[in-house]
């Protein structure tokens, strides 16, 4: 038995809504990090031992997150020493002198190399590195 004529347009609307919903699902939801394209790394200004990092839609926002995370871990004053836009930031540390330097680059390897070059210590090592996405 065929549905009455009055219900057929409603069935078409339901079908159209299903197609639209399926297309939206296939397109996928935007990434939660889509607008977060700045990264920062902070270290304890006192000891250099604690580190924090942050990703945000501005460099200032990423710096604030990194400093807050580092301060919570270190319990003392932290400073953002490396940052990047659509890239990576790294911290190199020299255990012999206690010095640390930040670096940045388009990927982890480049950020690590930049931090180590700025540190210029034969026994320098990478403490941490993070990327904006």
N, CA, C and O atoms as a GROMACS GRO file, in nm:
protein
  532
    1UNK      N    1   0.084  -0.116   0.000
    1UNK     CA    2   0.000   0.000   0.000
    1UNK      C    3   0.089   0.124   0.000
    1UNK      O    4   0.189   0.129   0.071
    2UNK      N    5   0.053   0.220  -0.078
    2UNK     CA    6   0.129   0.344  -0.092
    2UNK      C    7   0.086   0.442   0.015
    2UNK      O    8  -0.031   0.450   0.051
    3UNK      N    9   0.185   0.521   0.065
    3UNK     CA   10   0.154   0.621   0.167
    3UNK      C   11   0.069   0.730   0.105
    3UNK      O   12   0.082   0.759  -0.014
    4UNK      N   13  -0.017   0.792   0.184
    4UNK     CA   14  -0.098   0.901   0.132
    4UNK      C   15  -0.009   1.012   0.077
    4UNK      O   16   0.104   1.030   0.123
    5UNK      N   17  -0.059   1.086  -0.019
    5UNK     CA   18   0.017   1.191  -0.084
    5UNK      C   19   0.068   1.295   0.014
    5UNK      O   20   0.174   1.352  -0.007
    6UNK      N   21  -0.005   1.321   0.120
    6UNK     CA   22   0.034   1.423   0.217
    6UNK      C   23   0.162   1.387   0.292
    6UNK      O   24   0.232   1.476   0.338
    7UNK      N   25   0.194   1.257   0.306
    7UNK     CA   26   0.313   1.218   0.382
    7UNK      C   27   0.436   1.201   0.294
    7UNK      O   28   0.547   1.196   0.346
    8UNK      N   29   0.419   1.194   0.163
    8UNK     CA   30   0.536   1.176   0.076
    8UNK      C   31   0.634   1.293   0.082
    8UNK      O   32   0.754   1.267   0.087
    9UNK      N   33   0.592   1.420   0.082
    9UNK     CA   34   0.690   1.529   0.094
    9UNK      C   35   0.767   1.522   0.226
    9UNK      O   36   0.886   1.553   0.229
   10UNK      N   37   0.702   1.482   0.333
   10UNK     CA   38   0.772   1.470   0.461
   10UNK      C   39   0.880   1.363   0.452
   10UNK      O   40   0.989   1.379   0.506
   11UNK      N   41   0.850   1.254   0.384
   11UNK     CA   42   0.948   1.148   0.367
   11UNK      C   43   1.068   1.200   0.287
   11UNK      O   44   1.182   1.163   0.316
   12UNK      N   45   1.042   1.285   0.187
   12UNK     CA   46   1.153   1.342   0.110
   12UNK      C   47   1.241   1.430   0.199
   12UNK      O   48   1.364   1.428   0.187
   13UNK      N   49   1.177   1.509   0.287
   13UNK     CA   50   1.254   1.595   0.378
   13UNK      C   51   1.340   1.512   0.473
   13UNK      O   52   1.455   1.546   0.499
   14UNK      N   53   1.283   1.405   0.524
   14UNK     CA   54   1.360   1.317   0.613
   14UNK      C   55   1.478   1.259   0.538
   14UNK      O   56   1.589   1.254   0.591
   15UNK      N   57   1.455   1.214   0.416
   15UNK     CA   58   1.563   1.160   0.334
   15UNK      C   59   1.671   1.264   0.308
   15UNK      O   60   1.790   1.233   0.314
   16UNK      N   61   1.629   1.387   0.279
   16UNK     CA   62   1.725   1.494   0.254
   16UNK      C   63   1.807   1.525   0.379
   16UNK      O   64   1.927   1.548   0.371
   17UNK      N   65   1.741   1.525   0.494
   17UNK     CA   66   1.813   1.550   0.619
   17UNK      C   67   1.914   1.440   0.648
   17UNK      O   68   2.023   1.467   0.699
   18UNK      N   69   1.879   1.318   0.617
   18UNK     CA   70   1.972   1.206   0.637
   18UNK      C   71   2.095   1.223   0.548
   18UNK      O   72   2.208   1.200   0.592
   19UNK      N   73   2.073   1.264   0.423
   19UNK     CA   74   2.184   1.285   0.330
   19UNK      C   75   2.274   1.398   0.380
   19UNK      O   76   2.396   1.386   0.376
   20UNK      N   77   2.214   1.507   0.428
   20UNK     CA   78   2.292   1.620   0.479
   20UNK      C   79   2.372   1.579   0.602
   20UNK      O   80   2.490   1.613   0.614
   21UNK      N   81   2.309   1.505   0.693
   21UNK     CA   82   2.379   1.460   0.813
   21UNK      C   83   2.495   1.368   0.778
   21UNK      O   84   2.602   1.377   0.838
   22UNK      N   85   2.474   1.279   0.682
   22UNK     CA   86   2.580   1.187   0.641
   22UNK      C   87   2.696   1.264   0.578
   22UNK      O   88   2.812   1.232   0.602
   23UNK      N   89   2.665   1.366   0.498
   23UNK     CA   90   2.771   1.446   0.436
   23UNK      C   91   2.851   1.522   0.542
   23UNK      O   92   2.973   1.531   0.533
   24UNK      N   93   2.782   1.576   0.640
   24UNK     CA   94   2.851   1.648   0.748
   24UNK      C   95   2.941   1.553   0.826
   24UNK      O   96   3.053   1.590   0.862
   25UNK      N   97   2.894   1.434   0.853
   25UNK     CA   98   2.975   1.337   0.927
   25UNK      C   99   3.096   1.294   0.845
   25UNK      O  100   3.204   1.276   0.901
   26UNK      N  101   3.079   1.280   0.715
   26UNK     CA  102   3.190   1.239   0.630
   26UNK      C  103   3.296   1.348   0.623
   26UNK      O  104   3.415   1.319   0.612
   27UNK      N  105   3.254   1.474   0.629
   27UNK     CA  106   3.349   1.585   0.624
   27UNK      C  107   3.435   1.588   0.750
   27UNK      O  108   3.548   1.636   0.746
   28UNK      N  109   3.380   1.538   0.859
   28UNK     CA  110   3.456   1.534   0.984
   28UNK      C  111   3.452   1.665   1.058
   28UNK      O  112   3.436   1.772   0.998
   29UNK      N  113   3.466   1.655   1.186
   29UNK     CA  114   3.468   1.775   1.270
   29UNK      C  115   3.605   1.838   1.263
   29UNK      O  116   3.704   1.767   1.245
   30UNK      N  117   3.613   1.969   1.276
   30UNK     CA  118   3.744   2.032   1.275
   30UNK      C  119   3.826   1.988   1.396
   30UNK      O  120   3.771   1.958   1.502
   31UNK      N  121   3.956   1.984   1.378
   31UNK     CA  122   4.044   1.945   1.487
   31UNK      C  123   4.033   2.043   1.602
   31UNK      O  124   4.017   2.163   1.581
   32UNK      N  125   4.042   1.991   1.724
   32UNK     CA  126   4.037   2.078   1.841
   32UNK      C  127   4.158   2.170   1.844
   32UNK      O  128   4.154   2.274   1.910
   33UNK      N  129   4.266   2.135   1.775
   33UNK     CA  130   4.388   2.214   1.774
   33UNK      C  131   4.401   2.298   1.648
   33UNK      O  132   4.507   2.357   1.624
   34UNK      N  133   4.295   2.306   1.566
   34UNK     CA  134   4.305   2.372   1.437
   34UNK      C  135   4.353   2.517   1.449
   34UNK      O  136   4.431   2.561   1.364
   35UNK      N  137   4.309   2.591   1.549
   35UNK     CA  138   4.349   2.730   1.565
   35UNK      C  139   4.472   2.746   1.653
   35UNK      O  140   4.523   2.857   1.667
   36UNK      N  141   4.519   2.639   1.712
   36UNK     CA  142   4.632   2.645   1.805
   36UNK      C  143   4.762   2.623   1.730
   36UNK      O  144   4.811   2.510   1.722
   37UNK      N  145   4.817   2.730   1.675
   37UNK     CA  146   4.935   2.712   1.594
   37UNK      C  147   5.059   2.782   1.648
   37UNK      O  148   5.156   2.803   1.575
   38UNK      N  149   5.057   2.818   1.775
   38UNK     CA  150   5.175   2.872   1.842
   38UNK      C  151   5.212   2.778   1.956
   38UNK      O  152   5.125   2.723   2.023
   39UNK      N  153   5.342   2.758   1.977
   39UNK     CA  154   5.390   2.673   2.085
   39UNK      C  155   5.495   2.750   2.164
   39UNK      O  156   5.566   2.834   2.109
   40UNK      N  157   5.503   2.722   2.292
   40UNK     CA  158   5.606   2.782   2.378
   40UNK      C  159   5.656   2.678   2.476
   40UNK      O  160   5.583   2.588   2.516
   41UNK      N  161   5.783   2.692   2.514
   41UNK     CA  162   5.843   2.608   2.616
   41UNK      C  163   5.901   2.700   2.722
   41UNK      O  164   5.970   2.798   2.691
   42UNK      N  165   5.873   2.669   2.848
   42UNK     CA  166   5.924   2.748   2.961
   42UNK      C  167   6.006   2.658   3.052
   42UNK      O  168   5.981   2.538   3.062
   43UNK      N  169   6.105   2.718   3.118
   43UNK     CA  170   6.186   2.645   3.215
   43UNK      C  171   6.198   2.726   3.343
   43UNK      O  172   6.176   2.847   3.344
   44UNK      N  173   6.233   2.657   3.450
   44UNK     CA  174   6.256   2.723   3.578
   44UNK      C  175   6.376   2.816   3.565
   44UNK      O  176   6.484   2.773   3.526
   45UNK      N  177   6.355   2.942   3.598
   45UNK     CA  178   6.465   3.039   3.591
   45UNK      C  179   6.566   3.016   3.702
   45UNK      O  180   6.680   3.062   3.693
   46UNK      N  181   6.526   2.945   3.807
   46UNK     CA  182   6.614   2.920   3.921
   46UNK      C  183   6.701   2.797   3.898
   46UNK      O  184   6.823   2.803   3.913
   47UNK      N  185   6.639   2.686   3.862
   47UNK     CA  186   6.713   2.560   3.850
   47UNK      C  187   6.729   2.511   3.707
   47UNK      O  188   6.822   2.436   3.678
   48UNK      N  189   6.642   2.553   3.616
   48UNK     CA  190   6.645   2.502   3.480
   48UNK      C  191   6.596   2.359   3.469
   48UNK      O  192   6.595   2.302   3.360
   49UNK      N  193   6.555   2.302   3.580
   49UNK     CA  194   6.516   2.161   3.579
   49UNK      C  195   6.373   2.137   3.536
   49UNK      O  196   6.346   2.045   3.459
   50UNK      N  197   6.281   2.217   3.584
   50UNK     CA  198   6.140   2.198   3.548
   50UNK      C  199   6.113   2.264   3.413
   50UNK      O  200   6.172   2.367   3.380
   51UNK      N  201   6.024   2.205   3.338
   51UNK     CA  202   5.985   2.262   3.208
   51UNK      C  203   5.835   2.248   3.191
   51UNK      O  204   5.773   2.155   3.242
   52UNK      N  205   5.778   2.342   3.119
   52UNK     CA  206   5.637   2.337   3.084
   52UNK      C  207   5.623   2.379   2.939
   52UNK      O  208   5.712   2.444   2.884
   53UNK      N  209   5.513   2.343   2.879
   53UNK     CA  210   5.490   2.383   2.741
   53UNK      C  211   5.343   2.415   2.722
   53UNK      O  212   5.258   2.370   2.798
   54UNK      N  213   5.315   2.493   2.619
   54UNK     CA  214   5.178   2.530   2.591
   54UNK      C  215   5.157   2.554   2.443
   54UNK      O  216   5.249   2.592   2.371
   55UNK      N  217   5.035   2.532   2.399
   55UNK     CA  218   4.994   2.556   2.261
   55UNK      C  219   4.869   2.642   2.267
   55UNK      O  220   4.777   2.614   2.344
   56UNK      N  221   4.865   2.748   2.186
   56UNK     CA  222   4.750   2.838   2.186
   56UNK      C  223   4.740   2.909   2.051
   56UNK      O  224   4.823   2.889   1.962
   57UNK      N  225   4.638   2.990   2.037
   57UNK     CA  226   4.616   3.061   1.911
   57UNK      C  227   4.698   3.190   1.902
   57UNK      O  228   4.690   3.260   1.802
   58UNK      N  229   4.777   3.221   2.005
   58UNK     CA  230   4.869   3.335   2.002
   58UNK      C  231   4.997   3.296   2.076
   58UNK      O  232   4.996   3.206   2.160
   59UNK      N  233   5.106   3.365   2.045
   59UNK     CA  234   5.231   3.335   2.114
   59UNK      C  235   5.220   3.370   2.262
   59UNK      O  236   5.270   3.298   2.347
   60UNK      N  237   5.155   3.483   2.291
   60UNK     CA  238   5.138   3.522   2.431
   60UNK      C  239   5.058   3.417   2.508
   60UNK      O  240   5.092   3.384   2.621
   61UNK      N  241   4.953   3.365   2.446
   61UNK     CA  242   4.873   3.261   2.511
   61UNK      C  243   4.954   3.135   2.536
   61UNK      O  244   4.945   3.075   2.643
   62UNK      N  245   5.033   3.094   2.437
   62UNK     CA  246   5.118   2.975   2.453
   62UNK      C  247   5.222   2.998   2.563
   62UNK      O  248   5.248   2.908   2.642
   63UNK      N  249   5.280   3.118   2.567
   63UNK     CA  250   5.377   3.151   2.671
   63UNK      C  251   5.315   3.141   2.810
   63UNK      O  252   5.373   3.083   2.901
   64UNK      N  253   5.195   3.197   2.825
   64UNK     CA  254   5.128   3.194   2.956
   64UNK      C  255   5.099   3.052   3.001
   64UNK      O  256   5.118   3.019   3.118
   65UNK      N  257   5.054   2.967   2.910
   65UNK     CA  258   5.026   2.827   2.944
   65UNK      C  259   5.155   2.756   2.985
   65UNK      O  260   5.158   2.685   3.086
   66UNK      N  261   5.262   2.776   2.907
   66UNK     CA  262   5.390   2.711   2.937
   66UNK      C  263   5.444   2.756   3.072
   66UNK      O  264   5.492   2.674   3.151
   67UNK      N  265   5.437   2.885   3.099
   67UNK     CA  266   5.487   2.938   3.227
   67UNK      C  267   5.405   2.884   3.344
   67UNK      O  268   5.461   2.845   3.446
   68UNK      N  269   5.274   2.881   3.329
   68UNK     CA  270   5.188   2.830   3.436
   68UNK      C  271   5.216   2.682   3.464
   68UNK      O  272   5.224   2.641   3.579
   69UNK      N  273   5.232   2.603   3.358
   69UNK     CA  274   5.261   2.460   3.375
   69UNK      C  275   5.397   2.440   3.442
   69UNK      O  276   5.410   2.356   3.531
   70UNK      N  277   5.496   2.515   3.400
   70UNK     CA  278   5.629   2.504   3.458
   70UNK      C  279   5.629   2.547   3.605
   70UNK      O  280   5.687   2.480   3.690
   71UNK      N  281   5.563   2.659   3.633
   71UNK     CA  282   5.558   2.710   3.771
   71UNK      C  283   5.490   2.610   3.863
   71UNK      O  284   5.533   2.591   3.977
   72UNK      N  285   5.383   2.547   3.815
   72UNK     CA  286   5.313   2.447   3.896
   72UNK      C  287   5.405   2.329   3.928
   72UNK      O  288   5.399   2.274   4.038
   73UNK      N  289   5.488   2.291   3.833
   73UNK     CA  290   5.579   2.178   3.855
   73UNK      C  291   5.700   2.219   3.938
   73UNK      O  292   5.742   2.145   4.028
   74UNK      N  293   5.757   2.336   3.910
   74UNK     CA  294   5.881   2.377   3.975
   74UNK      C  295   5.860   2.439   4.112
   74UNK      O  296   5.943   2.424   4.202
   75UNK      N  297   5.749   2.508   4.128
   75UNK     CA  298   5.726   2.580   4.253
   75UNK      C  299   5.809   2.706   4.263
   75UNK      O  300   5.818   2.765   4.371
   76UNK      N  301   5.869   2.749   4.153
   76UNK     CA  302   5.944   2.875   4.153
   76UNK      C  303   5.920   2.949   4.021
   76UNK      O  304   5.834   2.910   3.942
   77UNK      N  305   5.995   3.053   3.998
   77UNK     CA  306   5.975   3.139   3.881
   77UNK      C  307   6.020   3.068   3.753
   77UNK      O  308   6.128   3.009   3.748
   78UNK      N  309   5.935   3.074   3.652
   78UNK     CA  310   5.967   3.016   3.522
   78UNK      C  311   5.960   3.123   3.415
   78UNK      O  312   5.894   3.226   3.433
   79UNK      N  313   6.029   3.099   3.305
   79UNK     CA  314   6.024   3.192   3.193
   79UNK      C  315   6.013   3.114   3.062
   79UNK      O  316   6.072   3.007   3.047
   80UNK      N  317   5.938   3.170   2.968
   80UNK     CA  318   5.927   3.111   2.835
   80UNK      C  319   6.056   3.144   2.760
   80UNK      O  320   6.090   3.262   2.745
   81UNK      N  321   6.127   3.042   2.714
   81UNK     CA  322   6.255   3.068   2.648
   81UNK      C  323   6.256   3.028   2.501
   81UNK      O  324   6.353   3.056   2.430
   82UNK      N  325   6.150   2.962   2.454
   82UNK     CA  326   6.144   2.925   2.313
   82UNK      C  327   5.999   2.925   2.269
   82UNK      O  328   5.909   2.889   2.345
   83UNK      N  329   5.978   2.965   2.145
   83UNK     CA  330   5.844   2.964   2.090
   83UNK      C  331   5.850   2.954   1.939
   83UNK      O  332   5.953   2.983   1.878
   84UNK      N  333   5.740   2.914   1.880
   84UNK     CA  334   5.734   2.901   1.734
   84UNK      C  335   5.591   2.914   1.687
   84UNK      O  336   5.496   2.883   1.759
   85UNK      N  337   5.576   2.959   1.564
   85UNK     CA  338   5.447   2.966   1.498
   85UNK      C  339   5.446   2.859   1.389
   85UNK      O  340   5.532   2.860   1.300
   86UNK      N  341   5.351   2.768   1.396
   86UNK     CA  342   5.343   2.655   1.302
   86UNK      C  343   5.476   2.580   1.296
   86UNK      O  344   5.526   2.549   1.188
   87UNK      N  345   5.532   2.551   1.412
   87UNK     CA  346   5.658   2.480   1.417
   87UNK      C  347   5.681   2.419   1.553
   87UNK      O  348   5.587   2.385   1.625
   88UNK      N  349   5.808   2.406   1.588
   88UNK     CA  350   5.845   2.339   1.712
   88UNK      C  351   5.941   2.426   1.793
   88UNK      O  352   6.012   2.510   1.739
   89UNK      N  353   5.941   2.405   1.924
   89UNK     CA  354   6.030   2.475   2.016
   89UNK      C  355   6.100   2.370   2.102
   89UNK      O  356   6.042   2.267   2.136
   90UNK      N  357   6.226   2.397   2.137
   90UNK     CA  358   6.304   2.302   2.215
   90UNK      C  359   6.388   2.375   2.318
   90UNK      O  360   6.416   2.494   2.305
   91UNK      N  361   6.428   2.301   2.422
   91UNK     CA  362   6.519   2.352   2.524
   91UNK      C  363   6.638   2.258   2.534
   91UNK      O  364   6.621   2.137   2.549
   92UNK      N  365   6.758   2.314   2.524
   92UNK     CA  366   6.881   2.239   2.544
   92UNK      C  367   6.939   2.279   2.679
   92UNK      O  368   6.930   2.395   2.720
   93UNK      N  369   6.999   2.183   2.748
   93UNK     CA  370   7.050   2.203   2.884
   93UNK      C  371   7.192   2.149   2.892
   93UNK      O  372   7.222   2.042   2.839
   94UNK      N  373   7.279   2.223   2.958
   94UNK     CA  374   7.417   2.178   2.982
   94UNK      C  375   7.430   2.139   3.128
   94UNK      O  376   7.434   2.227   3.214
   95UNK      N  377   7.438   2.009   3.159
   95UNK     CA  378   7.445   1.966   3.298
   95UNK      C  379   7.571   2.016   3.370
   95UNK      O  380   7.570   2.032   3.492
   96UNK      N  381   7.679   2.040   3.297
   96UNK     CA  382   7.803   2.084   3.360
   96UNK      C  383   7.792   2.226   3.414
   96UNK      O  384   7.842   2.256   3.523
   97UNK      N  385   7.728   2.314   3.339
   97UNK     CA  386   7.721   2.455   3.380
   97UNK      C  387   7.584   2.495   3.435
   97UNK      O  388   7.571   2.598   3.502
   98UNK      N  389   7.482   2.415   3.406
   98UNK     CA  390   7.346   2.450   3.446
   98UNK      C  391   7.278   2.547   3.351
   98UNK      O  392   7.165   2.589   3.375
   99UNK      N  393   7.347   2.584   3.242
   99UNK     CA  394   7.288   2.675   3.144
   99UNK      C  395   7.185   2.604   3.057
   99UNK      O  396   7.192   2.483   3.035
  100UNK      N  397   7.089   2.682   3.008
  100UNK     CA  398   6.991   2.629   2.914
  100UNK      C  399   6.961   2.735   2.810
  100UNK      O  400   6.969   2.855   2.837
  101UNK      N  401   6.925   2.690   2.690
  101UNK     CA  402   6.890   2.780   2.580
  101UNK      C  403   6.773   2.720   2.504
  101UNK      O  404   6.758   2.598   2.496
  102UNK      N  405   6.692   2.807   2.448
  102UNK     CA  406   6.579   2.764   2.367
  102UNK      C  407   6.610   2.777   2.220
  102UNK      O  408   6.696   2.856   2.179
  103UNK      N  409   6.540   2.699   2.141
  103UNK     CA  410   6.553   2.704   1.997
  103UNK      C  411   6.421   2.674   1.931
  103UNK      O  412   6.328   2.625   1.996
  104UNK      N  413   6.411   2.702   1.803
  104UNK     CA  414   6.287   2.674   1.731
  104UNK      C  415   6.320   2.633   1.588
  104UNK      O  416   6.431   2.654   1.539
  105UNK      N  417   6.221   2.574   1.523
  105UNK     CA  418   6.238   2.531   1.386
  105UNK      C  419   6.110   2.473   1.332
  105UNK      O  420   6.011   2.460   1.404
  106UNK      N  421   6.109   2.438   1.204
  106UNK     CA  422   5.987   2.386   1.142
  106UNK      C  423   5.948   2.246   1.188
  106UNK      O  424   5.834   2.204   1.171
  107UNK      N  425   6.044   2.173   1.246
  107UNK     CA  426   6.015   2.038   1.298
  107UNK      C  427   6.102   2.014   1.422
  107UNK      O  428   6.186   2.097   1.457
  108UNK      N  429   6.081   1.900   1.486
  108UNK     CA  430   6.152   1.870   1.610
  108UNK      C  431   6.304   1.868   1.591
  108UNK      O  432   6.378   1.924   1.672
  109UNK      N  433   6.349   1.804   1.483
  109UNK     CA  434   6.494   1.795   1.460
  109UNK      C  435   6.556   1.934   1.444
  109UNK      O  436   6.663   1.960   1.499
  110UNK      N  437   6.490   2.022   1.371
  110UNK     CA  438   6.543   2.157   1.350
  110UNK      C  439   6.541   2.238   1.480
  110UNK      O  440   6.635   2.311   1.508
  111UNK      N  441   6.434   2.225   1.557
  111UNK     CA  442   6.426   2.296   1.685
  111UNK      C  443   6.533   2.247   1.781
  111UNK      O  444   6.597   2.327   1.849
  112UNK      N  445   6.554   2.116   1.787
  112UNK     CA  446   6.659   2.059   1.872
  112UNK      C  447   6.797   2.109   1.830
  112UNK      O  448   6.877   2.149   1.915
  113UNK      N  449   6.824   2.108   1.700
  113UNK     CA  450   6.953   2.153   1.649
  113UNK      C  451   6.975   2.301   1.681
  113UNK      O  452   7.086   2.340   1.716
  114UNK      N  453   6.870   2.382   1.668
  114UNK     CA  454   6.881   2.525   1.698
  114UNK      C  455   6.912   2.548   1.845
  114UNK      O  456   6.998   2.630   1.879
  115UNK      N  457   6.842   2.477   1.933
  115UNK     CA  458   6.866   2.492   2.077
  115UNK      C  459   7.008   2.448   2.114
  115UNK      O  460   7.075   2.516   2.192
  116UNK      N  461   7.053   2.337   2.059
  116UNK     CA  462   7.189   2.290   2.089
  116UNK      C  463   7.295   2.386   2.035
  116UNK      O  464   7.396   2.410   2.100
  117UNK      N  465   7.272   2.442   1.916
  117UNK     CA  466   7.367   2.538   1.859
  117UNK      C  467   7.374   2.664   1.946
  117UNK      O  468   7.483   2.718   1.968
  118UNK      N  469   7.261   2.711   1.994
  118UNK     CA  470   7.260   2.831   2.080
  118UNK      C  471   7.325   2.803   2.215
  118UNK      O  472   7.388   2.891   2.274
  119UNK      N  473   7.312   2.681   2.265
  119UNK     CA  474   7.374   2.643   2.392
  119UNK      C  475   7.526   2.635   2.377
  119UNK      O  476   7.600   2.676   2.467
  120UNK      N  477   7.571   2.582   2.265
  120UNK     CA  478   7.714   2.571   2.234
  120UNK      C  479   7.792   2.505   2.348
  120UNK      O  480   7.894   2.557   2.393
  121UNK      N  481   7.743   2.391   2.392
  121UNK     CA  482   7.810   2.316   2.498
  121UNK      C  483   7.833   2.173   2.448
  121UNK      O  484   7.741   2.110   2.397
  122UNK      N  485   7.955   2.122   2.462
  122UNK     CA  486   7.984   1.988   2.410
  122UNK      C  487   7.899   1.877   2.472
  122UNK      O  488   7.870   1.777   2.406
  123UNK      N  489   7.860   1.895   2.597
  123UNK     CA  490   7.778   1.791   2.661
  123UNK      C  491   7.631   1.831   2.670
  123UNK      O  492   7.555   1.772   2.748
  124UNK      N  493   7.591   1.928   2.592
  124UNK     CA  494   7.452   1.972   2.593
  124UNK      C  495   7.358   1.862   2.550
  124UNK      O  496   7.393   1.776   2.468
  125UNK      N  497   7.240   1.864   2.605
  125UNK     CA  498   7.140   1.765   2.567
  125UNK      C  499   7.004   1.834   2.560
  125UNK      O  500   6.983   1.940   2.619
  126UNK      N  501   6.914   1.773   2.487
  126UNK     CA  502   6.779   1.828   2.475
  126UNK      C  503   6.700   1.790   2.599
  126UNK      O  504   6.690   1.673   2.635
  127UNK      N  505   6.645   1.891   2.662
  127UNK     CA  506   6.561   1.868   2.780
  127UNK      C  507   6.419   1.836   2.737
  127UNK      O  508   6.358   1.741   2.788
  128UNK      N  509   6.366   1.914   2.644
  128UNK     CA  510   6.230   1.891   2.596
  128UNK      C  511   6.210   1.961   2.463
  128UNK      O  512   6.280   2.057   2.431
  129UNK      N  513   6.116   1.912   2.385
  129UNK     CA  514   6.076   1.980   2.262
  129UNK      C  515   5.929   1.948   2.237
  129UNK      O  516   5.881   1.838   2.265
  130UNK      N  517   5.859   2.047   2.184
  130UNK     CA  518   5.716   2.033   2.154
  130UNK      C  519   5.684   2.112   2.029
  130UNK      O  520   5.750   2.211   1.996
  131UNK      N  521   5.581   2.066   1.959
  131UNK     CA  522   5.539   2.130   1.834
  131UNK      C  523   5.397   2.184   1.847
  131UNK      O  524   5.320   2.141   1.932
  132UNK      N  525   5.366   2.278   1.759
  132UNK     CA  526   5.235   2.344   1.767
  132UNK      C  527   5.121   2.253   1.723
  132UNK      O  528   5.006   2.280   1.756
  133UNK      N  529   5.150   2.148   1.650
  133UNK     CA  530   5.043   2.054   1.611
  133UNK      C  531   5.098   1.915   1.596
  133UNK      O  532   5.024   1.822   1.564
   0.00000   0.00000   0.00000
